Amino acid sequence: MKINKNIKQRNNSIQGLRSFKDALPTKVKRIIINKGDIYSKTLDNWKYLVGDKLFKVCYPKSFKKSNIRGKCLNIMVQHGHEVDLEYSKKIIIDKINYFFGYNVLDSVKINTFENEFDKNTQKKINNATKSKFNNKISSIKNSTIKKSMYNFSKVFKAK
């Protein structure tokens, strides 16, 4: 009698808990091995690869592997710092290839983004005690909480 083995995802059927690696389909495993490992290691060591100055204004968005264009890393850069990254493109490619020990990257693609965090905080500070917030605060029944919320909005507006 021949023993039937589950050959799709793992070699033997194991009763009970199994590792996450064995639970994944084989196609997903290939993608993780090819792309995910490179991207995750790049994310983990991003500060070392680009330096402190560029680390504050950019981050890797994705890693794409194409037969036509080669291997490309998409980097998101804060608006106004594109030139700094453009000049250090070749250095970043060399550092990443040296870090992995083989030719991982062929090119770097730069995408810009606005620093929306600063803009949103400025809007919140200017509009801290709008009438809609005052209406919500005034609807609170507990007087101590109401007073503390008014004080909090004043302090928040002052900063």
N, C-alpha and C positions, 0 to 999 in steps of 0.2 A: 504494500500500500504506500502511495506517494503522499508526502506531507505537503499541503497547500500553503504556500507562503504569500504574504501580501507584498508584492514587488513594486507597487505604485509609489509608496512613500517611504517605506522602511523595509529592512530585510526580514525581520521576524515580527510576528504579532506578540506584543508584550501586554500583559494584563496590568491594569492600574495606571498610574501616572506615567507620562512619557515627557521627554524634554521638548521644549518649544521648537528646537531645530527639526526634530522628527515629525512634528505635527504639521509643518509647512509643506505645501505642494512643491514638487521638484522645480517647476518653472520659477516660482517665487524665490527659491533658494539660489538659483542661478543669477537672478537679478540682484539679490542682496550681495552675493559674492562678487559680482562684476562691478556694480555701481555703488551699492550701499556702503561697502567697506571703505572705498576710497573717499567717498563723501563724508562719512562719519569721522574718519581719521583726520581729514582736512579740517572739519569743524572743531574737533578736539584740540588741534594744534594750530589754530588760526592765528593766535597772538604771536606764536613763535615764527610762523611762516611770513607774516606781513610786517611785523613790528608794532610797537605801541602806538605810534602816530596814526597809522592806517587802520589799526584794530578798532579805534574809537569811531571811525566814520564809514567803515564798510564791513560787509559780511558775505560769505558765499551763499548763493541762492540755490544753485543746482549744479549737477555734473552731468553732462550729456556726452554720449559716445556715439559717433556717427561714422559711417563708412566713407562719406564724401568729405566732410569737413575735418574729421579726426576727433580728438577728444577735447572738449571745451568746458571750461568752468565759468558759470555765470556769477558775476559778483555785483551786489547791490551797493551803490556808493551814494553817500549823502551829497545833495546838490551843492556845488561849489568846490568839491574836492576831487573832481574827475581828473584834473590835470596831474595831481600827485600820483594817483593810481595809474594813469596812462604811462607816466615816466617809469614807474616801477613794475610794469607788466612783465618784462623779461626776467627781472630778478625774482619775482614771485613764481613764474613758471620753472625757473632753474631750481629754486629752493624746494618746490613741491616734488619735482622729479628726483632731486637728490634725496629728499626725505623718504620717498618710497623705494628708491634704489633702481628704478627703471623709468622709461618714458611714459608717464601717466598723462601729462597734459601736452597739447599742441598749441592751444590758444586760450585766451581769456576774453570773455565778452563782458562789457561794462554796461550796467543799467543804473540809472539815477533814480533817487527818490527824494521827496521833500521831507524835511524833518517835521512831521506832523505833530509829534509829541510836544515840541515847544510851542507851536501855534495853538494847540488845544489847551494847554495849561494857561497861556495868556488869555484866551477867551474865557476860561473858567474863572480866572482871577478877576477880570473886569466885570463879569456878570454874576458875582457870587451872591449878591443880595437882590436879585431881581424880584419882581412882584410875585412870580409864580412860586419862588422859594419862600417868600414871606407868607403867602397864602397857605402853603403846606405847613410851615412852622406854626402859624397861628391856629391851625386846626388841631394841634397837639393839645390834649387835655391836661397833662401833667405840667404844672407851672415850672418846676425845677428843670425838667428836660427842655421846656420851651426857652427858658432863659439861657441855658447852656448852648442851645442851638443858635440863638441870636449872637451870643458871644463868639461862638465858633465861626460863624459867617463873617463877623467883623474882623477877627484875626486872620481868617483866610483871605479876605479882601485886602487887608493891610500888607500881606506878604506878596 
